[in-house]
Amino acid sequence: MNCAFNNGSGTWDNNGGANWNFNVTANSTPQAPPTPLGFNVTAGSASQINVSWMASPNATGYIVSRDGLAVATNTATSYADSNVSSNFTYCYQVVATNSIGNSASTAAQCVTLQAPIAPAGLLATAVSTNQINVTWPASAGAGGYVVDRDSSPLAATAGTNFVDTGLAADSQHCYTVTATNNVGGSPATAADSQVGRSGRTLNNRPDPSSQLPRARQGAASPARSLAPGAGGQGQVEPGAAVCHPSGGSGASRVADRSHGR
């Protein structure tokens, strides 16, 4: 819309004789912004939860609520909540605001600050004299896994298997797997832990290691021995160490603290 202004006596105002121009939107009514889209809540660490969302049209700010109470008001489209503790569940919502009012709230999203559970069913299989394949089922809440061999970190992987190659012929190795996420790692029994009584060979004959004392009280997951012959395999409890010869004949045994006696 163009408007012409003067001072009432024919003299133009200080716009230099030019018309004043205004943008007018027909039939528009100021409104509160719509609900933000793309709302997402993730665990950033054992002491932080990250909340994010997409910008909402006409919004001038946002209110973040945790468990029904407002915890932040800002103009950004993200919020890092560090006033949290591990092993607790927190639920978040966001509303967009402007001078007219607030949007409807996003649906609540909840996250628990908890490390994943230990992988169950760890399995090691000797496929040749210098290769051992290690597999395990997916662990709830895991973002990845760390494979240890003989109590030393060997590999980090997002999958549920690892192929260990280049081993010395007829050598014995012990494996553990730890599940990890942004909060932390699951329990895992060290490869040189004491071993429970429940060890058995693949053909279900009692393994000599089953006569060893039970694992120390309070250990995260009691280990079971794996004592097949060459090329055999065994399955253990969550987090337990699996020891396996890479080839040769005779039954394997669970490694003692010297890993070689």
C-alpha positions as CSV (number, residue, x, y, z in Angstrom):
1,M,0.0,0.0,0.0
2,N,1.3,3.5,-0.9
3,C,0.5,6.5,1.3
4,A,1.2,10.2,0.6
5,F,1.8,12.4,3.6
6,N,2.1,16.2,4.0
7,N,1.9,18.7,6.8
8,G,-1.6,20.0,5.9
9,S,-0.3,23.0,4.0
10,G,0.9,21.3,0.9
11,T,4.5,20.8,2.1
12,W,5.8,17.3,2.0
13,D,7.2,15.8,5.1
14,N,10.8,14.6,5.6
15,N,10.4,11.6,3.3
16,G,11.6,13.8,0.5
17,G,8.3,14.0,-1.3
18,A,8.2,10.2,-1.8
19,N,5.3,8.0,-0.8
20,W,5.5,5.8,2.3
21,N,5.2,2.2,1.4
22,F,3.7,-0.4,3.7
23,N,3.3,-4.2,3.3
24,V,-0.1,-5.3,4.3
25,T,-1.3,-9.0,4.4
26,A,-5.0,-9.2,3.7
27,N,-7.1,-11.1,6.2
28,S,-4.2,-12.1,8.5
29,T,-4.6,-12.6,12.2
30,P,-1.6,-12.8,14.5
31,Q,-1.3,-16.3,15.8
32,A,0.8,-18.4,18.3
33,P,3.4,-20.5,16.6
34,P,2.8,-24.2,15.7
35,T,4.2,-27.1,17.7
36,P,7.9,-27.6,17.0
37,L,8.7,-30.6,14.7
38,G,11.6,-33.0,14.8
39,F,11.7,-33.2,18.6
40,N,14.4,-35.5,19.8
41,V,15.9,-36.5,23.2
42,T,19.1,-38.5,23.6
43,A,21.6,-39.4,26.3
44,G,24.8,-37.3,25.8
45,S,26.7,-38.8,28.7
46,A,26.2,-40.2,32.2
47,S,25.4,-36.7,33.4
48,Q,23.8,-35.0,30.4
49,I,20.7,-35.3,28.2
50,N,20.5,-33.5,24.9
51,V,17.1,-32.1,23.6
52,S,16.7,-30.7,20.1
53,W,13.9,-29.7,17.7
54,M,13.3,-27.8,14.5
55,A,12.5,-24.1,14.4
56,S,8.8,-23.3,14.6
57,P,7.5,-20.6,12.2
58,N,6.8,-17.2,13.9
59,A,8.3,-18.4,17.2
60,T,10.4,-16.0,19.2
61,G,11.4,-18.5,21.9
62,Y,10.9,-22.0,23.3
63,I,10.2,-23.4,26.7
64,V,11.7,-26.8,27.7
65,S,10.0,-28.9,30.3
66,R,11.3,-31.9,32.2
67,D,8.9,-34.2,34.0
68,G,6.2,-31.5,33.7
69,L,8.3,-28.6,35.0
70,A,9.9,-25.8,33.0
71,V,13.7,-26.1,33.1
72,A,14.8,-23.7,30.4
73,T,13.6,-20.8,28.2
74,N,15.7,-19.9,25.2
75,T,15.7,-18.8,21.6
76,A,17.9,-21.7,20.3
77,T,16.5,-25.0,19.0
78,S,18.5,-27.2,21.4
79,Y,19.1,-27.6,25.1
80,A,21.7,-29.6,27.1
81,D,20.4,-30.7,30.5
82,S,23.2,-31.4,32.9
83,N,21.1,-31.5,36.1
84,V,20.5,-35.2,35.8
85,S,21.8,-38.4,37.3
86,S,22.6,-41.9,35.9
87,N,20.1,-44.7,36.3
88,F,17.1,-42.3,36.3
89,T,14.5,-41.7,33.6
90,Y,13.6,-38.2,32.5
91,C,10.8,-37.0,30.2
92,Y,10.9,-33.8,28.1
93,Q,8.5,-31.6,26.1
94,V,8.9,-28.3,24.2
95,V,6.5,-25.5,23.4
96,A,7.2,-22.6,21.0
97,T,6.2,-19.1,22.1
98,N,5.7,-15.6,20.7
99,S,3.9,-12.4,21.7
100,I,0.5,-14.0,20.9
101,G,0.9,-17.1,23.0
102,N,2.3,-20.7,23.2
103,S,2.1,-23.6,20.8
104,A,0.7,-26.9,21.8
105,S,3.4,-29.0,23.5
106,T,5.4,-31.7,21.7
107,A,4.6,-35.3,22.7
108,A,6.8,-36.3,25.7
109,Q,10.0,-38.2,25.0
110,C,11.7,-40.0,27.8
111,V,15.3,-41.3,28.1
112,T,17.0,-43.4,30.8
113,L,20.6,-42.6,31.7
114,Q,21.8,-46.2,31.8
115,A,24.7,-48.2,30.5
116,P,23.7,-51.2,28.4
117,I,23.4,-54.7,29.8
118,A,26.2,-57.2,29.4
119,P,26.1,-59.2,26.2
120,A,24.6,-62.7,26.7
121,G,25.7,-65.8,24.8
122,L,29.3,-64.9,24.0
123,L,30.6,-67.5,21.6
124,A,34.1,-68.1,20.3
125,T,34.8,-70.6,17.5
126,A,38.2,-71.7,16.2
127,V,37.9,-71.9,12.4
128,S,41.6,-72.5,11.6
129,T,44.9,-72.8,13.3
130,N,45.3,-69.0,13.4
131,Q,41.7,-67.6,13.4
132,I,39.0,-67.4,16.1
133,N,35.6,-65.9,15.4
134,V,33.8,-64.2,18.3
135,T,30.1,-63.6,18.2
136,W,27.4,-62.4,20.6
137,P,23.7,-61.3,20.5
138,A,22.9,-57.6,20.5
139,S,22.7,-56.0,23.9
140,A,19.7,-53.8,24.7
141,G,20.7,-50.1,24.7
142,A,24.2,-50.7,23.2
143,G,25.7,-48.3,20.7
144,G,28.8,-50.5,20.2
145,Y,31.0,-53.1,21.6
146,V,34.6,-53.5,22.8
147,V,36.3,-56.9,22.4
148,D,39.1,-57.8,24.7
149,R,41.6,-60.6,24.1
150,D,43.6,-61.9,27.1
151,S,42.5,-58.9,29.2
152,S,43.7,-56.3,26.6
153,P,41.4,-54.2,24.3
154,L,41.5,-55.7,20.9
155,A,38.8,-53.9,18.8
156,A,35.7,-51.6,18.9
157,T,32.8,-52.5,16.7
158,A,29.2,-51.6,16.0
159,G,28.4,-55.1,15.0
160,T,27.9,-58.3,17.0
161,N,30.9,-60.3,15.7
162,F,34.6,-60.0,15.4
163,V,37.1,-62.1,13.4
164,D,40.5,-62.5,15.1
165,T,43.2,-63.5,12.6
166,G,46.9,-63.8,12.5
167,L,47.1,-65.8,15.8
168,A,49.9,-68.1,16.6
169,A,49.1,-71.8,15.7
170,D,47.7,-73.8,18.6
171,S,47.7,-70.7,20.9
172,Q,45.0,-70.2,23.5
173,H,43.2,-66.9,23.9
174,C,40.5,-65.6,26.2
175,Y,37.9,-63.1,25.1
176,T,35.4,-60.7,26.7
177,V,32.9,-58.3,25.2
178,T,31.7,-55.1,26.8
179,A,28.6,-53.3,25.4
180,T,28.9,-49.5,25.4
181,N,26.8,-46.4,24.8
182,N,27.1,-42.7,25.6
183,V,26.4,-43.3,29.3
184,G,29.1,-46.0,29.8
185,G,30.0,-49.7,29.5
186,S,28.3,-52.8,30.6
187,P,29.9,-55.2,33.2
188,A,32.4,-57.7,31.8
189,T,34.4,-60.3,33.7
190,A,38.1,-60.0,33.3
191,A,39.8,-62.9,31.4
192,D,41.8,-63.8,34.4
193,S,38.9,-64.0,36.8
194,Q,38.2,-67.1,38.9
195,V,35.8,-69.4,37.2
196,G,32.4,-70.8,38.3
197,R,31.7,-74.5,38.8
198,S,29.4,-74.8,35.9
199,G,32.1,-75.4,33.1
200,R,31.4,-78.2,30.7
201,T,32.9,-79.4,27.5
202,L,31.1,-79.4,24.2
203,N,30.0,-83.0,24.6
204,N,28.7,-82.1,28.1
205,R,31.3,-84.0,30.1
206,P,32.4,-82.0,33.2
207,D,35.3,-79.8,32.5
208,P,38.2,-80.0,35.0
209,S,37.9,-76.2,35.5
210,S,34.5,-76.7,36.9
211,Q,36.2,-78.0,40.1
212,L,37.8,-74.6,40.6
213,P,36.3,-72.2,43.3
214,R,33.3,-70.1,42.4
215,A,33.9,-66.6,41.2
216,R,34.5,-63.9,43.7
217,Q,31.3,-62.7,45.3
218,G,30.2,-59.5,43.7
219,A,31.7,-60.1,40.3
220,A,29.6,-58.7,37.5
221,S,29.1,-62.0,35.7
222,P,30.5,-65.4,36.8
223,A,32.6,-66.9,33.9
224,R,32.0,-70.3,32.5
225,S,34.8,-72.3,31.0
226,L,34.9,-73.2,27.3
227,A,36.7,-76.5,26.9
228,P,36.1,-78.1,23.4
229,G,38.6,-79.8,21.3
230,A,40.1,-78.2,18.2
231,G,37.5,-76.4,16.1
232,G,34.9,-76.7,18.8
233,Q,32.8,-74.0,20.4
234,G,31.1,-73.1,23.7
235,Q,28.7,-70.6,25.1
236,V,29.0,-68.6,28.3
237,E,27.0,-66.4,30.6
238,P,26.8,-62.6,30.0
239,G,30.1,-60.8,30.3
240,A,32.1,-64.0,31.0
241,A,35.5,-64.7,29.5
242,V,35.7,-67.3,26.6
243,C,39.0,-69.0,26.2
244,H,39.7,-71.0,23.1
245,P,42.8,-72.6,21.4
246,S,43.3,-71.5,17.8
247,G,44.0,-75.0,16.7
248,G,45.6,-78.3,17.5
249,S,44.3,-81.2,19.5
250,G,43.0,-81.8,23.0
251,A,40.6,-79.8,25.2
252,S,41.2,-76.2,25.9
253,R,41.1,-74.9,29.5
254,V,40.2,-71.6,31.1
255,A,43.3,-69.4,31.4
256,D,44.7,-68.9,34.9
257,R,46.3,-65.6,36.0
258,S,49.5,-66.4,34.2
259,H,47.6,-67.2,30.9
260,G,50.0,-70.0,30.2
261,R,50.5,-72.4,33.1
